Amino acid sequence: MTTTLITGANKGLGHETARRLVAAGHTVYVGARDVERGAAAASALGARFVRLDVTDDASVAAAAAAVEADGGLDVLVNNAGIEVRSPGGEIIGAAELTADVMREVFETNVFGLVRVTHAFLPLLERSSSPVVVNVSSSLASLDQAGKGYPGVAYPTSKTAVNMLTVQFAKAFPKMRINAVEPGYTATDLNGRAGTQTVEQGAEIIVRMAQSGPGSPTGGYFDAAGPLPW
């Protein structure tokens, strides 16, 4: 039985990924900050709930201890992420960007990913088939930088996620560690403005979460294949 933890899984892409992996036979932990919403989502999905705030060391340590006590972990999906907008709801461009905005976005999207990955590495190292999926974005691609999206903090945070993916994959060659781009999916992150459904967006996350021995590692993919860094 494959055991999988998904951060930020009480809604959106994380929730749909959890639904699909439960259907595929995984034992899935729904990681969420909000106990009521997270527990309700896990119950509806036939999954397990673990309280996990990726910005809080004690919360992450407690979640790792709980998962370890239940038997360990095979797959980690680093899905939790945020975008910060102005009080009026506008995307924050370079002219309005502050260090506080960058810090807030990085605390979840980058430091949170590192915090969770570091805490669960000992469990993953004990797995016979360890996998890490980092949810990135096409906005992270330096090859595509400057084309369209005016925001700065979110794309920069996802570029950092891509670099972390490469470095973790290099350090842990027995694991399959990849970054994925779900596509422009209608979620709370973008005010439901995305052009894809969560079912479509979760496709590459689910596929990579189920990757077996011999599959790629240290890569950056969307549903169609590899993406330019």
Backbone as CSV, one residue per row, in Angstrom:
resi,resn,N_x,N_y,N_z,CA_x,CA_y,CA_z,C_x,C_y,C_z
1,MET,0.842,-1.201,0.000,0.000,0.000,0.000,0.879,1.253,0.000
2,THR,0.604,2.159,-0.917,1.351,3.412,-1.018,0.695,4.468,-0.138
3,THR,1.507,5.119,0.698,0.998,6.167,1.581,1.478,7.522,1.080
4,THR,0.539,8.435,0.930,0.806,9.738,0.315,0.312,10.869,1.201
5,LEU,1.130,11.896,1.319,0.741,13.124,2.016,0.666,14.253,1.003
6,ILE,-0.431,15.007,1.052,-0.611,16.159,0.168,-0.837,17.396,1.027
7,THR,-0.003,18.392,0.873,-0.191,19.631,1.631,-1.225,20.514,0.938
8,GLY,-1.961,21.280,1.741,-2.997,22.151,1.183,-4.053,21.371,0.425
9,ALA,-4.504,20.262,1.021,-5.354,19.323,0.275,-6.834,19.397,0.617
10,ASN,-7.254,20.406,1.359,-8.676,20.477,1.705,-9.527,21.104,0.602
11,LYS,-8.875,21.617,-0.460,-9.623,22.219,-1.563,-8.748,22.240,-2.815
12,GLY,-9.349,22.628,-3.918,-8.620,22.877,-5.152,-7.856,21.681,-5.691
13,LEU,-6.679,21.946,-6.227,-5.863,20.901,-6.838,-5.453,19.823,-5.839
14,GLY,-5.156,20.240,-4.616,-4.778,19.264,-3.602,-5.910,18.297,-3.302
15,HIS,-7.116,18.810,-3.219,-8.296,17.989,-2.940,-8.552,17.012,-4.081
16,GLU,-8.472,17.504,-5.312,-8.709,16.630,-6.467,-7.612,15.571,-6.587
17,THR,-6.376,15.956,-6.301,-5.281,14.983,-6.311,-5.521,13.903,-5.268
18,ALA,-5.960,14.310,-4.093,-6.270,13.344,-3.039,-7.375,12.399,-3.486
19,ARG,-8.414,12.938,-4.093,-9.533,12.103,-4.554,-9.059,11.050,-5.543
20,ARG,-8.227,11.479,-6.490,-7.750,10.563,-7.529,-6.819,9.501,-6.951
21,LEU,-5.984,9.871,-6.030,-5.037,8.904,-5.472,-5.725,7.925,-4.523
22,VAL,-6.732,8.392,-3.795,-7.535,7.451,-2.991,-8.179,6.423,-3.914
23,ALA,-8.729,6.889,-5.039,-9.356,5.990,-5.999,-8.352,5.003,-6.589
24,ALA,-7.079,5.435,-6.661,-6.024,4.576,-7.204,-5.473,3.602,-6.165
25,GLY,-5.972,3.692,-4.931,-5.561,2.748,-3.904,-4.547,3.263,-2.907
26,HIS,-4.186,4.532,-2.995,-3.256,5.102,-2.024,-3.953,5.337,-0.688
27,THR,-3.200,5.208,0.381,-3.622,5.754,1.672,-3.180,7.207,1.671
28,VAL,-4.130,8.128,1.717,-3.820,9.543,1.525,-4.048,10.330,2.806
29,TYR,-3.058,11.147,3.144,-3.194,12.113,4.227,-3.513,13.475,3.621
30,VAL,-4.622,14.037,4.029,-4.985,15.399,3.652,-4.340,16.336,4.665
31,GLY,-3.337,17.070,4.220,-2.688,18.049,5.090,-3.357,19.398,4.933
32,ALA,-3.757,20.015,6.044,-4.433,21.310,5.986,-4.249,22.054,7.296
33,ARG,-4.255,23.377,7.216,-4.116,24.207,8.423,-5.381,24.192,9.259
34,ASP,-6.523,24.264,8.588,-7.810,24.371,9.272,-8.316,22.980,9.641
35,VAL,-8.446,22.722,10.929,-8.822,21.393,11.391,-10.209,21.000,10.893
36,GLU,-11.166,21.899,11.020,-12.542,21.573,10.635,-12.648,21.280,9.143
37,ARG,-12.084,22.154,8.319,-12.173,21.956,6.871,-11.352,20.756,6.425
38,GLY,-10.179,20.610,7.006,-9.331,19.494,6.623,-9.934,18.158,6.995
39,ALA,-10.476,18.060,8.202,-11.089,16.805,8.650,-12.322,16.474,7.816
40,ALA,-13.108,17.496,7.477,-14.304,17.271,6.664,-13.927,16.787,5.260
41,ALA,-12.896,17.394,4.686,-12.446,16.982,3.355,-11.934,15.554,3.378
42,ALA,-11.137,15.216,4.386,-10.591,13.863,4.490,-11.706,12.830,4.643
43,SER,-12.690,13.154,5.465,-13.804,12.239,5.681,-14.576,11.994,4.388
44,ALA,-14.830,13.070,3.645,-15.573,12.949,2.394,-14.799,12.151,1.346
45,LEU,-13.484,12.223,1.402,-12.638,11.560,0.409,-12.298,10.118,0.766
46,GLY,-12.538,9.740,2.007,-12.064,8.442,2.460,-10.574,8.451,2.720
47,ALA,-10.069,9.621,3.127,-8.646,9.810,3.402,-8.440,10.030,4.900
48,ARG,-7.205,10.281,5.281,-6.873,10.604,6.660,-6.521,12.082,6.745
49,PHE,-6.794,12.687,7.876,-6.468,14.099,8.068,-5.271,14.238,8.990
50,VAL,-4.378,15.159,8.630,-3.302,15.548,9.542,-3.198,17.070,9.488
51,ARG,-3.243,17.693,10.660,-3.107,19.147,10.691,-1.680,19.509,10.310
52,LEU,-1.554,20.399,9.339,-0.227,20.747,8.847,-0.246,22.171,8.314
53,ASP,0.427,23.060,9.024,0.632,24.435,8.580,2.083,24.520,8.118
54,VAL,2.292,24.658,6.814,3.650,24.589,6.277,4.524,25.742,6.729
55,THR,3.934,26.778,7.308,4.718,27.928,7.776,5.127,27.797,9.241
56,ASP,4.770,26.696,9.882,4.996,26.541,11.322,5.812,25.283,11.619
57,ASP,6.997,25.468,12.197,7.895,24.339,12.473,7.242,23.282,13.348
58,ALA,6.583,23.719,14.415,5.993,22.770,15.357,4.876,21.969,14.697
59,SER,4.066,22.616,13.867,2.986,21.932,13.165,3.533,20.875,12.219
60,VAL,4.573,21.219,11.484,5.161,20.277,10.528,5.808,19.103,11.264
61,ALA,6.504,19.393,12.359,7.136,18.322,13.141,6.091,17.372,13.715
62,ALA,4.983,17.931,14.203,3.919,17.096,14.758,3.275,16.237,13.674
63,ALA,3.106,16.797,12.482,2.528,16.037,11.376,3.447,14.887,10.977
64,ALA,4.747,15.153,10.917,5.700,14.102,10.564,5.682,12.986,11.603
65,ALA,5.602,13.361,12.866,5.551,12.353,13.927,4.283,11.511,13.834
66,ALA,3.166,12.149,13.510,1.896,11.428,13.401,1.922,10.449,12.234
67,VAL,2.447,10.881,11.094,2.512,10.003,9.922,3.489,8.852,10.173
68,GLU,4.592,9.161,10.823,5.559,8.106,11.152,4.940,7.072,12.089
69,ALA,4.201,7.516,13.071,3.575,6.602,14.029,2.562,5.684,13.358
70,ASP,1.963,6.167,12.266,0.972,5.373,11.538,1.606,4.425,10.522
71,GLY,2.924,4.514,10.354,3.569,3.542,9.464,4.535,4.079,8.433
72,GLY,4.568,5.411,8.215,5.546,5.947,7.273,4.931,6.604,6.062
73,LEU,5.792,6.939,5.096,5.364,7.718,3.931,6.134,7.274,2.697
74,ASP,5.424,7.230,1.567,6.033,6.894,0.282,6.057,8.071,-0.692
75,VAL,5.008,8.883,-0.640,4.863,9.976,-1.608,4.521,11.270,-0.876
76,LEU,5.251,12.326,-1.207,4.971,13.658,-0.675,4.624,14.577,-1.835
77,VAL,3.457,15.213,-1.757,3.053,16.193,-2.757,3.043,17.561,-2.088
78,ASN,4.021,18.390,-2.449,4.109,19.752,-1.920,3.218,20.652,-2.778
79,ASN,1.969,20.753,-2.360,0.960,21.476,-3.135,0.617,22.841,-2.549
80,ALA,0.734,23.014,-1.240,0.310,24.269,-0.595,1.028,25.464,-1.214
81,GLY,0.260,26.488,-1.556,0.852,27.684,-2.139,-0.102,28.859,-2.059
82,ILE,0.460,30.059,-2.093,-0.346,31.272,-2.035,0.135,32.284,-3.066
83,GLU,-0.729,33.223,-3.372,-0.401,34.428,-4.126,-0.936,35.594,-3.316
84,VAL,-0.179,36.675,-3.223,-0.604,37.855,-2.475,-0.963,38.959,-3.457
85,ARG,-2.135,39.552,-3.258,-2.569,40.663,-4.110,-2.720,41.939,-3.292
86,SER,-2.924,43.037,-3.957,-3.116,44.317,-3.282,-4.454,44.304,-2.548
87,PRO,-4.674,45.259,-1.620,-5.968,45.314,-0.930,-7.157,45.406,-1.878
88,GLY,-6.942,45.947,-3.061,-8.013,46.052,-4.038,-8.147,44.833,-4.929
89,GLY,-7.278,43.836,-4.709,-7.349,42.602,-5.480,-6.491,42.576,-6.718
90,GLU,-5.681,43.624,-6.939,-4.853,43.663,-8.137,-3.568,42.855,-7.952
91,ILE,-3.063,42.324,-9.068,-1.768,41.652,-9.058,-0.689,42.681,-8.740
92,ILE,0.250,42.310,-7.904,1.315,43.224,-7.481,2.500,43.098,-8.431
93,GLY,2.726,44.149,-9.216,3.826,44.164,-10.170,5.110,44.680,-9.556
94,ALA,6.126,44.829,-10.381,7.447,45.208,-9.895,7.449,46.577,-9.211
95,ALA,6.666,47.520,-9.729,6.673,48.874,-9.168,6.095,48.921,-7.760
96,GLU,5.165,48.024,-7.465,4.509,48.012,-6.156,5.085,46.960,-5.219
97,LEU,5.991,46.139,-5.704,6.516,45.013,-4.928,7.300,45.492,-3.713
98,THR,7.041,44.867,-2.558,7.792,45.164,-1.343,8.434,43.890,-0.811
99,ALA,9.396,44.082,0.070,10.043,42.930,0.696,9.040,42.133,1.526
100,ASP,8.071,42.811,2.129,7.074,42.113,2.939,6.219,41.176,2.085
101,VAL,5.859,41.608,0.880,5.084,40.760,-0.013,5.910,39.536,-0.408
102,MET,7.161,39.762,-0.778,8.033,38.640,-1.147,8.179,37.665,0.016
103,ARG,8.359,38.213,1.201,8.556,37.372,2.390,7.321,36.514,2.662
104,GLU,6.137,37.111,2.526,4.907,36.375,2.787,4.713,35.237,1.788
105,VAL,4.954,35.506,0.520,4.793,34.473,-0.504,5.838,33.373,-0.331
106,PHE,7.071,33.759,-0.088,8.141,32.774,0.066,7.952,31.927,1.325
107,GLU,7.353,32.484,2.358,7.180,31.730,3.596,6.369,30.462,3.363
108,THR,5.352,30.555,2.526,4.550,29.371,2.187,5.141,28.602,1.023
109,ASN,5.379,29.278,-0.088,5.705,28.597,-1.337,7.100,27.998,-1.378
110,VAL,8.038,28.620,-0.672,9.430,28.164,-0.720,9.883,27.602,0.625
111,PHE,9.843,28.431,1.663,10.303,27.963,2.976,9.395,26.845,3.492
112,GLY,8.106,26.941,3.181,7.182,25.887,3.584,7.515,24.564,2.923
113,LEU,7.843,24.618,1.634,8.229,23.406,0.921,9.490,22.794,1.530
114,VAL,10.465,23.636,1.828,11.704,23.141,2.437,11.424,22.561,3.820
115,ARG,10.614,23.262,4.588,10.287,22.817,5.954,9.627,21.432,5.929
116,VAL,8.658,21.256,5.062,7.942,19.987,4.983,8.847,18.886,4.427
117,THR,9.549,19.182,3.355,10.417,18.169,2.748,11.481,17.709,3.736
118,HIS,12.105,18.637,4.417,13.135,18.288,5.408,12.566,17.390,6.504
119,ALA,11.372,17.713,6.979,10.776,16.941,8.075,10.415,15.520,7.654
120,PHE,10.013,15.350,6.392,9.550,14.036,5.938,10.617,13.232,5.213
121,LEU,11.788,13.793,4.983,12.854,13.053,4.307,13.208,11.743,5.012
122,PRO,13.328,11.731,6.339,13.658,10.453,6.987,12.628,9.359,6.715
123,LEU,11.359,9.724,6.616,10.318,8.738,6.318,10.422,8.288,4.867
124,LEU,10.648,9.230,3.963,10.761,8.888,2.552,11.970,7.995,2.290
125,GLU,13.053,8.233,3.019,14.252,7.422,2.822,14.043,5.962,3.221
126,ARG,13.066,5.709,4.069,12.758,4.337,4.471,11.822,3.639,3.483
127,SER,11.226,4.397,2.579,10.300,3.820,1.613,11.066,3.062,0.524
128,SER,10.460,2.028,-0.002,11.072,1.294,-1.114,10.849,1.994,-2.445
129,SER,9.932,2.972,-2.477,9.628,3.667,-3.724,9.237,5.123,-3.440
130,PRO,10.208,5.937,-2.980,9.880,7.299,-2.552,9.733,8.284,-3.714
131,VAL,8.728,9.131,-3.594,8.419,10.115,-4.630,8.114,11.455,-3.966
132,VAL,8.611,12.540,-4.572,8.239,13.891,-4.161,7.769,14.645,-5.403
133,VAL,6.590,15.245,-5.303,6.052,16.063,-6.386,5.904,17.489,-5.865
134,ASN,6.602,18.416,-6.501,6.524,19.822,-6.128,5.657,20.568,-7.143
135,VAL,4.563,21.131,-6.680,3.663,21.838,-7.590,4.256,23.210,-7.897
136,SER,4.637,23.386,-9.144,5.262,24.613,-9.613,4.278,25.362,-10.509
137,SER,4.785,26.004,-11.540,3.959,26.783,-12.459,4.768,27.065,-13.709
138,SER,4.091,27.249,-14.825,4.810,27.666,-16.033,5.402,29.057,-15.856
139,LEU,4.845,29.824,-14.913,5.373,31.159,-14.631,6.770,31.107,-14.039
140,ALA,7.191,29.930,-13.586,8.530,29.775,-13.022,9.604,29.755,-14.089
141,SER,9.234,29.476,-15.333,10.205,29.282,-16.401,10.910,30.582,-16.768
142,LEU,12.225,30.600,-16.642,12.992,31.773,-17.058,12.916,31.951,-18.571
143,ASP,12.730,30.851,-19.268,12.599,30.903,-20.721,11.362,31.693,-21.127
144,GLN,10.327,31.673,-20.264,9.061,32.342,-20.580,8.872,33.653,-19.822
145,ALA,9.872,34.033,-19.028,9.738,35.228,-18.182,9.464,36.469,-19.033
146,GLY,8.587,37.304,-18.528,8.266,38.542,-19.228,7.139,38.414,-20.225
147,LYS,6.588,37.218,-20.357,5.507,37.009,-21.316,4.161,36.951,-20.597
148,GLY,3.487,38.062,-20.500,2.126,38.055,-19.981,1.987,38.454,-18.524
149,TYR,2.130,37.524,-17.602,1.785,37.754,-16.199,2.645,38.852,-15.582
150,PRO,2.030,39.900,-15.009,2.807,41.029,-14.489,3.304,40.844,-13.058
151,GLY,2.804,39.828,-12.346,3.214,39.622,-10.966,4.667,39.205,-10.862
152,VAL,5.245,39.404,-9.667,6.663,39.108,-9.457,6.874,38.047,-8.375
153,ALA,6.222,38.214,-7.236,6.505,37.351,-6.085,6.169,35.889,-6.370
154,TYR,4.994,35.630,-6.914,4.583,34.247,-7.151,5.480,33.541,-8.169
155,PRO,5.708,34.121,-9.362,6.612,33.448,-10.300,8.009,33.227,-9.727
156,THR,8.525,34.219,-8.998,9.862,34.079,-8.420,9.898,32.937,-7.420
157,SER,8.837,32.805,-6.617,8.787,31.715,-5.643,8.777,30.364,-6.340
158,LYS,8.098,30.264,-7.464,8.030,28.989,-8.172,9.334,28.686,-8.922
159,THR,10.052,29.723,-9.327,11.393,29.495,-9.878,12.297,28.908,-8.801
160,ALA,12.157,29.405,-7.583,12.911,28.837,-6.471,12.513,27.382,-6.220
161,VAL,11.224,27.077,-6.345,10.760,25.690,-6.201,11.437,24.791,-7.239
162,ASN,11.575,25.288,-8.459,12.235,24.490,-9.491,13.691,24.207,-9.149
163,MET,14.393,25.209,-8.652,15.786,24.997,-8.262,15.879,24.025,-7.096
164,LEU,14.992,24.145,-6.131,14.975,23.202,-5.012,14.728,21.782,-5.501
165,THR,13.851,21.645,-6.476,13.563,20.328,-7.042,14.823,19.695,-7.610
166,VAL,15.561,20.463,-8.393,16.795,19.953,-9.000,17.814,19.572,-7.929
167,GLN,17.952,20.415,-6.914,18.960,20.164,-5.885,18.598,18.968,-5.005
168,PHE,17.318,18.835,-4.651,16.906,17.678,-3.864,17.048,16.393,-4.684
169,ALA,16.702,16.455,-5.967,16.834,15.276,-6.820,18.293,14.841,-6.940
170,LYS,19.186,15.807,-7.025,20.616,15.498,-7.108,21.119,14.883,-5.805
171,ALA,20.619,15.391,-4.690,21.072,14.914,-3.377,20.502,13.553,-3.013
172,PHE,19.331,13.224,-3.563,18.657,11.970,-3.212,18.313,11.201,-4.494
173,PRO,19.317,10.607,-5.134,19.095,9.968,-6.437,18.189,8.741,-6.389
174,LYS,17.963,8.175,-5.202,17.073,7.017,-5.103,15.603,7.424,-5.073
175,MET,15.354,8.714,-4.933,13.982,9.227,-4.955,13.664,9.792,-6.335
176,ARG,12.382,9.832,-6.667,11.929,10.505,-7.880,11.303,11.831,-7.448
177,ILE,12.012,12.917,-7.740,11.624,14.241,-7.270,11.475,15.154,-8.480
178,ASN,10.268,15.631,-8.721,9.997,16.440,-9.906,9.105,17.633,-9.589
179,ALA,9.222,18.662,-10.425,8.339,19.825,-10.367,7.306,19.696,-11.477
180,VAL,6.073,20.080,-11.186,5.016,19.963,-12.189,4.247,21.262,-12.336
181,GLU,3.757,21.474,-13.530,2.931,22.642,-13.873,1.522,22.161,-14.177
182,PRO,0.545,22.442,-13.293,-0.819,21.958,-13.519,-1.555,22.677,-14.640
183,GLY,-1.079,23.868,-15.010,-1.810,24.681,-15.971,-2.682,25.710,-15.262
184,TYR,-3.284,26.584,-16.043,-4.089,27.686,-15.492,-5.448,27.137,-15.068
185,THR,-5.497,26.716,-13.820,-6.650,25.981,-13.293,-7.510,26.884,-12.422
186,ALA,-8.809,26.762,-12.541,-9.740,27.578,-11.753,-9.722,27.136,-10.295
187,THR,-9.040,27.925,-9.449,-8.956,27.662,-8.017,-9.065,28.987,-7.267
188,ASP,-9.109,28.899,-5.948,-9.153,30.115,-5.133,-7.906,30.975,-5.332
189,LEU,-6.791,30.357,-5.708,-5.536,31.085,-5.883,-5.669,32.202,-6.907
190,ASN,-6.445,31.953,-7.950,-6.610,32.963,-9.013,-8.034,33.491,-9.109
191,GLY,-8.775,33.352,-8.006,-10.145,33.842,-8.007,-11.045,33.121,-8.981
192,ARG,-10.751,31.839,-9.218,-11.523,30.984,-10.128,-11.473,31.479,-11.573
193,ALA,-10.423,32.227,-11.908,-10.303,32.753,-13.264,-9.651,31.777,-14.226
194,GLY,-9.089,30.697,-13.716,-8.392,29.741,-14.566,-9.286,29.120,-15.619
195,THR,-8.669,28.681,-16.709,-9.408,28.138,-17.846,-9.529,26.625,-17.810
196,GLN,-8.865,25.960,-16.857,-8.954,24.511,-16.717,-9.755,24.140,-15.478
197,THR,-10.298,22.933,-15.483,-10.930,22.389,-14.288,-9.859,21.791,-13.381
198,VAL,-10.219,21.566,-12.126,-9.250,20.927,-11.224,-8.955,19.505,-11.678
199,GLU,-9.918,18.857,-12.327,-9.680,17.516,-12.856,-8.568,17.531,-13.896
200,GLN,-8.596,18.539,-14.756,-7.543,18.666,-15.763,-6.221,19.055,-15.119
201,GLY,-6.268,19.984,-14.188,-5.043,20.462,-13.566,-4.329,19.414,-12.747
202,ALA,-5.098,18.549,-12.119,-4.493,17.537,-11.248,-3.842,16.399,-12.020
203,GLU,-4.090,16.314,-13.308,-3.620,15.175,-14.102,-2.123,14.934,-13.955
204,ILE,-1.305,15.962,-14.144,0.150,15.771,-14.083,0.612,15.507,-12.652
205,ILE,-0.061,16.075,-11.670,0.314,15.819,-10.276,0.089,14.350,-9.938
206,VAL,-1.093,13.859,-10.318,-1.438,12.457,-10.050,-0.489,11.520,-10.784
207,ARG,-0.197,11.845,-12.032,0.697,10.994,-12.830,2.075,10.893,-12.179
208,MET,2.615,12.018,-11.774,3.946,12.002,-11.169,3.936,11.365,-9.784
209,ALA,2.840,11.521,-9.058,2.744,10.887,-7.740,2.770,9.373,-7.844
210,GLN,2.395,8.847,-9.007,2.357,7.403,-9.220,3.548,6.898,-10.040
211,SER,4.548,7.751,-10.238,5.690,7.339,-11.049,6.465,6.220,-10.361
212,GLY,6.893,5.263,-11.162,7.589,4.102,-10.626,9.078,4.153,-10.869
213,PRO,9.801,3.147,-10.411,11.249,3.064,-10.624,11.593,3.216,-12.104
214,GLY,12.638,3.952,-12.371,13.038,4.205,-13.743,12.410,5.434,-14.356
215,SER,11.453,6.037,-13.657,10.824,7.266,-14.138,11.777,8.441,-13.972
216,PRO,11.525,9.553,-14.667,12.421,10.706,-14.572,12.488,11.281,-13.160
217,THR,13.585,11.932,-12.869,13.719,12.685,-11.621,14.494,13.964,-11.920
218,GLY,14.262,14.988,-11.107,14.925,16.262,-11.324,14.399,17.016,-12.523
219,GLY,13.147,16.732,-12.926,12.580,17.365,-14.103,11.457,18.336,-13.805
220,TYR,10.968,18.948,-14.868,9.934,20.001,-14.804,8.953,19.684,-15.928
221,PHE,7.713,19.324,-15.563,6.779,18.758,-16.523,5.397,19.384,-16.418
222,ASP,4.702,19.416,-17.563,3.258,19.591,-17.557,2.650,18.347,-18.183
223,ALA,1.349,18.350,-18.417,0.674,17.147,-18.905,1.194,16.699,-20.274
224,ALA,1.781,17.621,-21.040,2.259,17.289,-22.384,3.703,16.802,-22.393
225,GLY,4.439,17.032,-21.297,5.825,16.595,-21.271,6.748,17.595,-20.613
226,PRO,8.068,17.481,-20.851,9.042,18.377,-20.206,8.848,19.840,-20.609
227,LEU,9.163,20.730,-19.667,9.072,22.175,-19.906,10.471,22.787,-19.887
228,PRO,10.655,23.923,-20.582,11.948,24.620,-20.530,12.126,25.328,-19.181
229,TRP,13.313,25.205,-18.618,13.583,25.858,-17.333,13.571,27.376,-17.465
